[in-house]
Amino acid sequence: MRITVDMNLCESHGQCVFAAPEIFSFDDDDHLVYESAPGDALLDRAEKAAAVCPVRAITVSRAAA
């Protein structure tokens, strides 16, 4: 799986952090940081985070087989 966040769209609402704290967090300067290639076991959490993003800045792509 591959996760991308359009940082031009991201407004740091933090909904992704609540939905998938294993993938998303804020650094000490309150900038979003995330794991771009988490394990497939976190797919459901990643998709939930993308769905709750109010500005739709998160894209989740499944790895090509």
mmCIF file of the N, C-alpha and C atoms, coordinates in Angstrom:
data_MODEL
# 
_entry.id   MODEL 
# 
loop_
_atom_site.group_PDB 
_atom_site.id 
_atom_site.type_symbol 
_atom_site.label_atom_id 
_atom_site.label_alt_id 
_atom_site.label_comp_id 
_atom_site.label_asym_id 
_atom_site.label_entity_id 
_atom_site.label_seq_id 
_atom_site.pdbx_PDB_ins_code 
_atom_site.Cartn_x 
_atom_site.Cartn_y 
_atom_site.Cartn_z 
_atom_site.occupancy 
_atom_site.B_iso_or_equiv 
_atom_site.pdbx_formal_charge 
_atom_site.auth_seq_id 
_atom_site.auth_comp_id 
_atom_site.auth_asym_id 
_atom_site.auth_atom_id 
_atom_site.pdbx_PDB_model_num 
ATOM 1   N N  . MET A 1 1  ? 0.848   -1.170 0.000  1.00 0.00 ? 1  MET A N  1 
ATOM 2   C CA . MET A 1 1  ? 0.000   0.000  0.000  1.00 0.00 ? 1  MET A CA 1 
ATOM 3   C C  . MET A 1 1  ? 0.893   1.232  0.000  1.00 0.00 ? 1  MET A C  1 
ATOM 4   N N  . ARG A 1 2  ? 0.410   2.263  -0.623 1.00 0.00 ? 2  ARG A N  1 
ATOM 5   C CA . ARG A 1 2  ? 1.131   3.529  -0.688 1.00 0.00 ? 2  ARG A CA 1 
ATOM 6   C C  . ARG A 1 2  ? 0.161   4.646  -0.293 1.00 0.00 ? 2  ARG A C  1 
ATOM 7   N N  . ILE A 1 3  ? 0.631   5.526  0.595  1.00 0.00 ? 3  ILE A N  1 
ATOM 8   C CA . ILE A 1 3  ? -0.178  6.663  1.036  1.00 0.00 ? 3  ILE A CA 1 
ATOM 9   C C  . ILE A 1 3  ? 0.514   7.941  0.587  1.00 0.00 ? 3  ILE A C  1 
ATOM 10  N N  . THR A 1 4  ? -0.270  8.840  0.034  1.00 0.00 ? 4  THR A N  1 
ATOM 11  C CA . THR A 1 4  ? 0.241   10.169 -0.295 1.00 0.00 ? 4  THR A CA 1 
ATOM 12  C C  . THR A 1 4  ? -0.699  11.200 0.301  1.00 0.00 ? 4  THR A C  1 
ATOM 13  N N  . VAL A 1 5  ? -0.120  12.299 0.734  1.00 0.00 ? 5  VAL A N  1 
ATOM 14  C CA . VAL A 1 5  ? -0.903  13.408 1.273  1.00 0.00 ? 5  VAL A CA 1 
ATOM 15  C C  . VAL A 1 5  ? -0.526  14.652 0.477  1.00 0.00 ? 5  VAL A C  1 
ATOM 16  N N  . ASP A 1 6  ? -1.515  15.301 -0.105 1.00 0.00 ? 6  ASP A N  1 
ATOM 17  C CA . ASP A 1 6  ? -1.284  16.554 -0.809 1.00 0.00 ? 6  ASP A CA 1 
ATOM 18  C C  . ASP A 1 6  ? -1.150  17.642 0.252  1.00 0.00 ? 6  ASP A C  1 
ATOM 19  N N  . MET A 1 7  ? 0.075   18.003 0.548  1.00 0.00 ? 7  MET A N  1 
ATOM 20  C CA . MET A 1 7  ? 0.335   18.974 1.608  1.00 0.00 ? 7  MET A CA 1 
ATOM 21  C C  . MET A 1 7  ? -0.148  20.377 1.239  1.00 0.00 ? 7  MET A C  1 
ATOM 22  N N  . ASN A 1 8  ? -0.433  20.619 -0.039 1.00 0.00 ? 8  ASN A N  1 
ATOM 23  C CA . ASN A 1 8  ? -1.029  21.893 -0.442 1.00 0.00 ? 8  ASN A CA 1 
ATOM 24  C C  . ASN A 1 8  ? -2.499  21.958 -0.055 1.00 0.00 ? 8  ASN A C  1 
ATOM 25  N N  . LEU A 1 9  ? -3.134  20.799 0.044  1.00 0.00 ? 9  LEU A N  1 
ATOM 26  C CA . LEU A 1 9  ? -4.541  20.740 0.456  1.00 0.00 ? 9  LEU A CA 1 
ATOM 27  C C  . LEU A 1 9  ? -4.703  20.583 1.963  1.00 0.00 ? 9  LEU A C  1 
ATOM 28  N N  . CYS A 1 10 ? -3.771  19.877 2.592  1.00 0.00 ? 10 CYS A N  1 
ATOM 29  C CA . CYS A 1 10 ? -3.875  19.562 4.017  1.00 0.00 ? 10 CYS A CA 1 
ATOM 30  C C  . CYS A 1 10 ? -3.972  20.833 4.856  1.00 0.00 ? 10 CYS A C  1 
ATOM 31  N N  . GLU A 1 11 ? -4.958  20.845 5.740  1.00 0.00 ? 11 GLU A N  1 
ATOM 32  C CA . GLU A 1 11 ? -5.168  21.987 6.636  1.00 0.00 ? 11 GLU A CA 1 
ATOM 33  C C  . GLU A 1 11 ? -4.949  21.592 8.095  1.00 0.00 ? 11 GLU A C  1 
ATOM 34  N N  . SER A 1 12 ? -4.343  20.456 8.322  1.00 0.00 ? 12 SER A N  1 
ATOM 35  C CA . SER A 1 12 ? -3.994  19.957 9.659  1.00 0.00 ? 12 SER A CA 1 
ATOM 36  C C  . SER A 1 12 ? -5.187  19.850 10.601 1.00 0.00 ? 12 SER A C  1 
ATOM 37  N N  . HIS A 1 13 ? -6.302  19.380 10.078 1.00 0.00 ? 13 HIS A N  1 
ATOM 38  C CA . HIS A 1 13 ? -7.471  19.161 10.933 1.00 0.00 ? 13 HIS A CA 1 
ATOM 39  C C  . HIS A 1 13 ? -7.225  18.031 11.924 1.00 0.00 ? 13 HIS A C  1 
ATOM 40  N N  . GLY A 1 14 ? -6.385  17.063 11.535 1.00 0.00 ? 14 GLY A N  1 
ATOM 41  C CA . GLY A 1 14 ? -6.017  15.981 12.439 1.00 0.00 ? 14 GLY A CA 1 
ATOM 42  C C  . GLY A 1 14 ? -6.956  14.801 12.471 1.00 0.00 ? 14 GLY A C  1 
ATOM 43  N N  . GLN A 1 15 ? -7.954  14.773 11.629 1.00 0.00 ? 15 GLN A N  1 
ATOM 44  C CA . GLN A 1 15 ? -8.881  13.637 11.640 1.00 0.00 ? 15 GLN A CA 1 
ATOM 45  C C  . GLN A 1 15 ? -8.171  12.337 11.290 1.00 0.00 ? 15 GLN A C  1 
ATOM 46  N N  . CYS A 1 16 ? -7.165  12.424 10.420 1.00 0.00 ? 16 CYS A N  1 
ATOM 47  C CA . CYS A 1 16 ? -6.400  11.225 10.066 1.00 0.00 ? 16 CYS A CA 1 
ATOM 48  C C  . CYS A 1 16 ? -5.617  10.701 11.265 1.00 0.00 ? 16 CYS A C  1 
ATOM 49  N N  . VAL A 1 17 ? -5.125  11.594 12.096 1.00 0.00 ? 17 VAL A N  1 
ATOM 50  C CA . VAL A 1 17 ? -4.370  11.202 13.284 1.00 0.00 ? 17 VAL A CA 1 
ATOM 51  C C  . VAL A 1 17 ? -5.271  10.422 14.241 1.00 0.00 ? 17 VAL A C  1 
ATOM 52  N N  . PHE A 1 18 ? -6.507  10.865 14.386 1.00 0.00 ? 18 PHE A N  1 
ATOM 53  C CA . PHE A 1 18 ? -7.453  10.156 15.246 1.00 0.00 ? 18 PHE A CA 1 
ATOM 54  C C  . PHE A 1 18 ? -7.851  8.813  14.640 1.00 0.00 ? 18 PHE A C  1 
ATOM 55  N N  . ALA A 1 19 ? -8.014  8.766  13.313 1.00 0.00 ? 19 ALA A N  1 
ATOM 56  C CA . ALA A 1 19 ? -8.453  7.540  12.640 1.00 0.00 ? 19 ALA A CA 1 
ATOM 57  C C  . ALA A 1 19 ? -7.345  6.499  12.533 1.00 0.00 ? 19 ALA A C  1 
ATOM 58  N N  . ALA A 1 20 ? -6.099  6.950  12.381 1.00 0.00 ? 20 ALA A N  1 
ATOM 59  C CA . ALA A 1 20 ? -4.994  6.003  12.182 1.00 0.00 ? 20 ALA A CA 1 
ATOM 60  C C  . ALA A 1 20 ? -3.698  6.533  12.794 1.00 0.00 ? 20 ALA A C  1 
ATOM 61  N N  . PRO A 1 21 ? -3.624  6.549  14.122 1.00 0.00 ? 21 PRO A N  1 
ATOM 62  C CA . PRO A 1 21 ? -2.427  7.086  14.773 1.00 0.00 ? 21 PRO A CA 1 
ATOM 63  C C  . PRO A 1 21 ? -1.167  6.257  14.510 1.00 0.00 ? 21 PRO A C  1 
ATOM 64  N N  . GLU A 1 22 ? -1.340  5.024  14.022 1.00 0.00 ? 22 GLU A N  1 
ATOM 65  C CA . GLU A 1 22 ? -0.193  4.206  13.663 1.00 0.00 ? 22 GLU A CA 1 
ATOM 66  C C  . GLU A 1 22 ? 0.479   4.718  12.389 1.00 0.00 ? 22 GLU A C  1 
ATOM 67  N N  . ILE A 1 23 ? -0.250  5.522  11.618 1.00 0.00 ? 23 ILE A N  1 
ATOM 68  C CA . ILE A 1 23 ? 0.243   6.008  10.327 1.00 0.00 ? 23 ILE A CA 1 
ATOM 69  C C  . ILE A 1 23 ? 0.510   7.508  10.340 1.00 0.00 ? 23 ILE A C  1 
ATOM 70  N N  . PHE A 1 24 ? -0.385  8.266  10.973 1.00 0.00 ? 24 PHE A N  1 
ATOM 71  C CA . PHE A 1 24 ? -0.321  9.730  10.929 1.00 0.00 ? 24 PHE A CA 1 
ATOM 72  C C  . PHE A 1 24 ? -0.042  10.318 12.310 1.00 0.00 ? 24 PHE A C  1 
ATOM 73  N N  . SER A 1 25 ? 0.701   11.417 12.334 1.00 0.00 ? 25 SER A N  1 
ATOM 74  C CA . SER A 1 25 ? 0.948   12.147 13.580 1.00 0.00 ? 25 SER A CA 1 
ATOM 75  C C  . SER A 1 25 ? 1.373   13.568 13.232 1.00 0.00 ? 25 SER A C  1 
ATOM 76  N N  . PHE A 1 26 ? 1.531   14.367 14.256 1.00 0.00 ? 26 PHE A N  1 
ATOM 77  C CA . PHE A 1 26 ? 2.049   15.727 14.083 1.00 0.00 ? 26 PHE A CA 1 
ATOM 78  C C  . PHE A 1 26 ? 3.435   15.803 14.707 1.00 0.00 ? 26 PHE A C  1 
ATOM 79  N N  . ASP A 1 27 ? 4.331   16.555 14.070 1.00 0.00 ? 27 ASP A N  1 
ATOM 80  C CA . ASP A 1 27 ? 5.661   16.736 14.650 1.00 0.00 ? 27 ASP A CA 1 
ATOM 81  C C  . ASP A 1 27 ? 5.614   17.867 15.680 1.00 0.00 ? 27 ASP A C  1 
ATOM 82  N N  . ASP A 1 28 ? 6.755   18.222 16.213 1.00 0.00 ? 28 ASP A N  1 
ATOM 83  C CA . ASP A 1 28 ? 6.818   19.250 17.255 1.00 0.00 ? 28 ASP A CA 1 
ATOM 84  C C  . ASP A 1 28 ? 6.369   20.625 16.781 1.00 0.00 ? 28 ASP A C  1 
ATOM 85  N N  . ASP A 1 29 ? 6.374   20.835 15.455 1.00 0.00 ? 29 ASP A N  1 
ATOM 86  C CA . ASP A 1 29 ? 5.935   22.109 14.878 1.00 0.00 ? 29 ASP A CA 1 
ATOM 87  C C  . ASP A 1 29 ? 4.510   22.031 14.350 1.00 0.00 ? 29 ASP A C  1 
ATOM 88  N N  . ASP A 1 30 ? 3.785   20.987 14.744 1.00 0.00 ? 30 ASP A N  1 
ATOM 89  C CA . ASP A 1 30 ? 2.396   20.756 14.319 1.00 0.00 ? 30 ASP A CA 1 
ATOM 90  C C  . ASP A 1 30 ? 2.236   20.559 12.820 1.00 0.00 ? 30 ASP A C  1 
ATOM 91  N N  . HIS A 1 31 ? 3.252   19.991 12.171 1.00 0.00 ? 31 HIS A N  1 
ATOM 92  C CA . HIS A 1 31 ? 3.154   19.620 10.767 1.00 0.00 ? 31 HIS A CA 1 
ATOM 93  C C  . HIS A 1 31 ? 2.828   18.129 10.693 1.00 0.00 ? 31 HIS A C  1 
ATOM 94  N N  . LEU A 1 32 ? 1.988   17.771 9.751  1.00 0.00 ? 32 LEU A N  1 
ATOM 95  C CA . LEU A 1 32 ? 1.609   16.376 9.590  1.00 0.00 ? 32 LEU A CA 1 
ATOM 96  C C  . LEU A 1 32 ? 2.796   15.554 9.100  1.00 0.00 ? 32 LEU A C  1 
ATOM 97  N N  . VAL A 1 33 ? 3.005   14.421 9.726  1.00 0.00 ? 33 VAL A N  1 
ATOM 98  C CA . VAL A 1 33 ? 3.977   13.434 9.266  1.00 0.00 ? 33 VAL A CA 1 
ATOM 99  C C  . VAL A 1 33 ? 3.237   12.107 9.154  1.00 0.00 ? 33 VAL A C  1 
ATOM 100 N N  . TYR A 1 34 ? 3.688   11.259 8.228  1.00 0.00 ? 34 TYR A N  1 
ATOM 101 C CA . TYR A 1 34 ? 2.981   9.998  8.012  1.00 0.00 ? 34 TYR A CA 1 
ATOM 102 C C  . TYR A 1 34 ? 3.905   8.964  7.409  1.00 0.00 ? 34 TYR A C  1 
ATOM 103 N N  . GLU A 1 35 ? 3.530   7.732  7.580  1.00 0.00 ? 35 GLU A N  1 
ATOM 104 C CA . GLU A 1 35 ? 4.247   6.599  6.996  1.00 0.00 ? 35 GLU A CA 1 
ATOM 105 C C  . GLU A 1 35 ? 3.691   6.414  5.585  1.00 0.00 ? 35 GLU A C  1 
ATOM 106 N N  . SER A 1 36 ? 4.518   6.579  4.576  1.00 0.00 ? 36 SER A N  1 
ATOM 107 C CA . SER A 1 36 ? 4.029   6.514  3.198  1.00 0.00 ? 36 SER A CA 1 
ATOM 108 C C  . SER A 1 36 ? 3.805   5.085  2.697  1.00 0.00 ? 36 SER A C  1 
ATOM 109 N N  . ALA A 1 37 ? 4.420   4.112  3.363  1.00 0.00 ? 37 ALA A N  1 
ATOM 110 C CA . ALA A 1 37 ? 4.256   2.722  2.932  1.00 0.00 ? 37 ALA A CA 1 
ATOM 111 C C  . ALA A 1 37 ? 4.071   1.805  4.140  1.00 0.00 ? 37 ALA A C  1 
ATOM 112 N N  . PRO A 1 38 ? 2.963   1.968  4.857  1.00 0.00 ? 38 PRO A N  1 
ATOM 113 C CA . PRO A 1 38 ? 2.719   1.091  6.006  1.00 0.00 ? 38 PRO A CA 1 
ATOM 114 C C  . PRO A 1 38 ? 2.356   -0.312 5.532  1.00 0.00 ? 38 PRO A C  1 
ATOM 115 N N  . GLY A 1 39 ? 2.411   -1.248 6.421  1.00 0.00 ? 39 GLY A N  1 
ATOM 116 C CA . GLY A 1 39 ? 2.051   -2.622 6.074  1.00 0.00 ? 39 GLY A CA 1 
ATOM 117 C C  . GLY A 1 39 ? 0.587   -2.735 5.664  1.00 0.00 ? 39 GLY A C  1 
ATOM 118 N N  . ASP A 1 40 ? 0.310   -3.737 4.841  1.00 0.00 ? 40 ASP A N  1 
ATOM 119 C CA . ASP A 1 40 ? -1.052  -3.950 4.355  1.00 0.00 ? 40 ASP A CA 1 
ATOM 120 C C  . ASP A 1 40 ? -2.051  -4.231 5.466  1.00 0.00 ? 40 ASP A C  1 
ATOM 121 N N  . ALA A 1 41 ? -1.575  -4.620 6.633  1.00 0.00 ? 41 ALA A N  1 
ATOM 122 C CA . ALA A 1 41 ? -2.470  -4.862 7.765  1.00 0.00 ? 41 ALA A CA 1 
ATOM 123 C C  . ALA A 1 41 ? -3.173  -3.587 8.203  1.00 0.00 ? 41 ALA A C  1 
ATOM 124 N N  . LEU A 1 42 ? -2.617  -2.439 7.828  1.00 0.00 ? 42 LEU A N  1 
ATOM 125 C CA . LEU A 1 42 ? -3.209  -1.145 8.204  1.00 0.00 ? 42 LEU A CA 1 
ATOM 126 C C  . LEU A 1 42 ? -4.075  -0.541 7.098  1.00 0.00 ? 42 LEU A C  1 
ATOM 127 N N  . LEU A 1 43 ? -4.383  -1.317 6.077  1.00 0.00 ? 43 LEU A N  1 
ATOM 128 C CA . LEU A 1 43 ? -5.170  -0.806 4.952  1.00 0.00 ? 43 LEU A CA 1 
ATOM 129 C C  . LEU A 1 43 ? -6.512  -0.224 5.391  1.00 0.00 ? 43 LEU A C  1 
ATOM 130 N N  . ASP A 1 44 ? -7.244  -0.944 6.227  1.00 0.00 ? 44 ASP A N  1 
ATOM 131 C CA . ASP A 1 44 ? -8.553  -0.448 6.679  1.00 0.00 ? 44 ASP A CA 1 
ATOM 132 C C  . ASP A 1 44 ? -8.422  0.892  7.398  1.00 0.00 ? 44 ASP A C  1 
ATOM 133 N N  . ARG A 1 45 ? -7.404  1.019  8.255  1.00 0.00 ? 45 ARG A N  1 
ATOM 134 C CA . ARG A 1 45 ? -7.178  2.262  8.996  1.00 0.00 ? 45 ARG A CA 1 
ATOM 135 C C  . ARG A 1 45 ? -6.812  3.398  8.045  1.00 0.00 ? 45 ARG A C  1 
ATOM 136 N N  . ALA A 1 46 ? -5.967  3.105  7.056  1.00 0.00 ? 46 ALA A N  1 
ATOM 137 C CA . ALA A 1 46 ? -5.559  4.118  6.086  1.00 0.00 ? 46 ALA A CA 1 
ATOM 138 C C  . ALA A 1 46 ? -6.747  4.601  5.263  1.00 0.00 ? 46 ALA A C  1 
ATOM 139 N N  . GLU A 1 47 ? -7.586  3.672  4.833  1.00 0.00 ? 47 GLU A N  1 
ATOM 140 C CA . GLU A 1 47 ? -8.772  4.046  4.058  1.00 0.00 ? 47 GLU A CA 1 
ATOM 141 C C  . GLU A 1 47 ? -9.750  4.856  4.903  1.00 0.00 ? 47 GLU A C  1 
ATOM 142 N N  . LYS A 1 48 ? -9.880  4.522  6.175  1.00 0.00 ? 48 LYS A N  1 
ATOM 143 C CA . LYS A 1 48 ? -10.734 5.296  7.085  1.00 0.00 ? 48 LYS A CA 1 
ATOM 144 C C  . LYS A 1 48 ? -10.190 6.719  7.233  1.00 0.00 ? 48 LYS A C  1 
ATOM 145 N N  . ALA A 1 49 ? -8.871  6.846  7.393  1.00 0.00 ? 49 ALA A N  1 
ATOM 146 C CA . ALA A 1 49 ? -8.248  8.166  7.525  1.00 0.00 ? 49 ALA A CA 1 
ATOM 147 C C  . ALA A 1 49 ? -8.491  8.998  6.276  1.00 0.00 ? 49 ALA A C  1 
ATOM 148 N N  . ALA A 1 50 ? -8.356  8.388  5.113  1.00 0.00 ? 50 ALA A N  1 
ATOM 149 C CA . ALA A 1 50 ? -8.607  9.111  3.855  1.00 0.00 ? 50 ALA A CA 1 
ATOM 150 C C  . ALA A 1 50 ? -10.064 9.555  3.770  1.00 0.00 ? 50 ALA A C  1 
ATOM 151 N N  . ALA A 1 51 ? -10.969 8.696  4.214  1.00 0.00 ? 51 ALA A N  1 
ATOM 152 C CA . ALA A 1 51 ? -12.399 9.001  4.137  1.00 0.00 ? 51 ALA A CA 1 
ATOM 153 C C  . ALA A 1 51 ? -12.808 10.144 5.064  1.00 0.00 ? 51 ALA A C  1 
ATOM 154 N N  . VAL A 1 52 ? -12.143 10.259 6.225  1.00 0.00 ? 52 VAL A N  1 
ATOM 155 C CA . VAL A 1 52 ? -12.547 11.296 7.177  1.00 0.00 ? 52 VAL A CA 1 
ATOM 156 C C  . VAL A 1 52 ? -11.832 12.625 6.955  1.00 0.00 ? 52 VAL A C  1 
ATOM 157 N N  . CYS A 1 53 ? -10.871 12.665 6.045  1.00 0.00 ? 53 CYS A N  1 
ATOM 158 C CA . CYS A 1 53 ? -10.170 13.925 5.771  1.00 0.00 ? 53 CYS A CA 1 
ATOM 159 C C  . CYS A 1 53 ? -11.148 14.927 5.158  1.00 0.00 ? 53 CYS A C  1 
ATOM 160 N N  . PRO A 1 54 ? -11.381 16.065 5.829  1.00 0.00 ? 54 PRO A N  1 
ATOM 161 C CA . PRO A 1 54 ? -12.380 17.013 5.333  1.00 0.00 ? 54 PRO A CA 1 
ATOM 162 C C  . PRO A 1 54 ? -12.019 17.676 4.008  1.00 0.00 ? 54 PRO A C  1 
ATOM 163 N N  . VAL A 1 55 ? -10.743 17.686 3.649  1.00 0.00 ? 55 VAL A N  1 
ATOM 164 C CA . VAL A 1 55 ? -10.342 18.324 2.389  1.00 0.00 ? 55 VAL A CA 1 
ATOM 165 C C  . VAL A 1 55 ? -9.869  17.300 1.354  1.00 0.00 ? 55 VAL A C  1 
ATOM 166 N N  . ARG A 1 56 ? -10.025 16.004 1.684  1.00 0.00 ? 56 ARG A N  1 
ATOM 167 C CA . ARG A 1 56 ? -9.676  14.909 0.763  1.00 0.00 ? 56 ARG A CA 1 
ATOM 168 C C  . ARG A 1 56 ? -8.235  15.000 0.274  1.00 0.00 ? 56 ARG A C  1 
ATOM 169 N N  . ALA A 1 57 ? -7.314  15.260 1.208  1.00 0.00 ? 57 ALA A N  1 
ATOM 170 C CA . ALA A 1 57 ? -5.904  15.401 0.868  1.00 0.00 ? 57 ALA A CA 1 
ATOM 171 C C  . ALA A 1 57 ? -5.153  14.070 0.839  1.00 0.00 ? 57 ALA A C  1 
ATOM 172 N N  . ILE A 1 58 ? -5.792  13.004 1.314  1.00 0.00 ? 58 ILE A N  1 
ATOM 173 C CA . ILE A 1 58 ? -5.105  11.705 1.455  1.00 0.00 ? 58 ILE A CA 1 
ATOM 174 C C  . ILE A 1 58 ? -5.549  10.751 0.356  1.00 0.00 ? 58 ILE A C  1 
ATOM 175 N N  . THR A 1 59 ? -4.551  10.107 -0.273 1.00 0.00 ? 59 THR A N  1 
ATOM 176 C CA . THR A 1 59 ? -4.810  9.086  -1.271 1.00 0.00 ? 59 THR A CA 1 
ATOM 177 C C  . THR A 1 59 ? -4.161  7.788  -0.823 1.00 0.00 ? 59 THR A C  1 
ATOM 178 N N  . VAL A 1 60 ? -4.916  6.710  -0.876 1.00 0.00 ? 60 VAL A N  1 
ATOM 179 C CA . VAL A 1 60 ? -4.408  5.390  -0.520 1.00 0.00 ? 60 VAL A CA 1 
ATOM 180 C C  . VAL A 1 60 ? -4.449  4.532  -1.783 1.00 0.00 ? 60 VAL A C  1 
ATOM 181 N N  . SER A 1 61 ? -3.294  3.995  -2.152 1.00 0.00 ? 61 SER A N  1 
ATOM 182 C CA . SER A 1 61 ? -3.195  3.132  -3.334 1.00 0.00 ? 61 SER A CA 1 
ATOM 183 C C  . SER A 1 61 ? -2.739  1.755  -2.879 1.00 0.00 ? 61 SER A C  1 
ATOM 184 N N  . ARG A 1 62 ? -3.376  0.754  -3.401 1.00 0.00 ? 62 ARG A N  1 
ATOM 185 C CA . ARG A 1 62 ? -2.956  -0.617 -3.100 1.00 0.00 ? 62 ARG A CA 1 
ATOM 186 C C  . ARG A 1 62 ? -1.738  -0.933 -3.956 1.00 0.00 ? 62 ARG A C  1 
ATOM 187 N N  . ALA A 1 63 ? -0.830  -1.711 -3.396 1.00 0.00 ? 63 ALA A N  1 
ATOM 188 C CA . ALA A 1 63 ? 0.382   -2.096 -4.116 1.00 0.00 ? 63 ALA A CA 1 
ATOM 189 C C  . ALA A 1 63 ? 0.014   -2.973 -5.326 1.00 0.00 ? 63 ALA A C  1 
ATOM 190 N N  . ALA A 1 64 ? 0.732   -2.769 -6.412 1.00 0.00 ? 64 ALA A N  1 
ATOM 191 C CA . ALA A 1 64 ? 0.499   -3.580 -7.592 1.00 0.00 ? 64 ALA A CA 1 
ATOM 192 C C  . ALA A 1 64 ? 0.992   -5.006 -7.324 1.00 0.00 ? 64 ALA A C  1 
ATOM 193 N N  . ALA A 1 65 ? 0.215   -5.975 -7.772 1.00 0.00 ? 65 ALA A N  1 
ATOM 194 C CA . ALA A 1 65 ? 0.584   -7.373 -7.540 1.00 0.00 ? 65 ALA A CA 1 
ATOM 195 C C  . ALA A 1 65 ? 1.495   -7.885 -8.624 1.00 0.00 ? 65 ALA A C  1 
# 
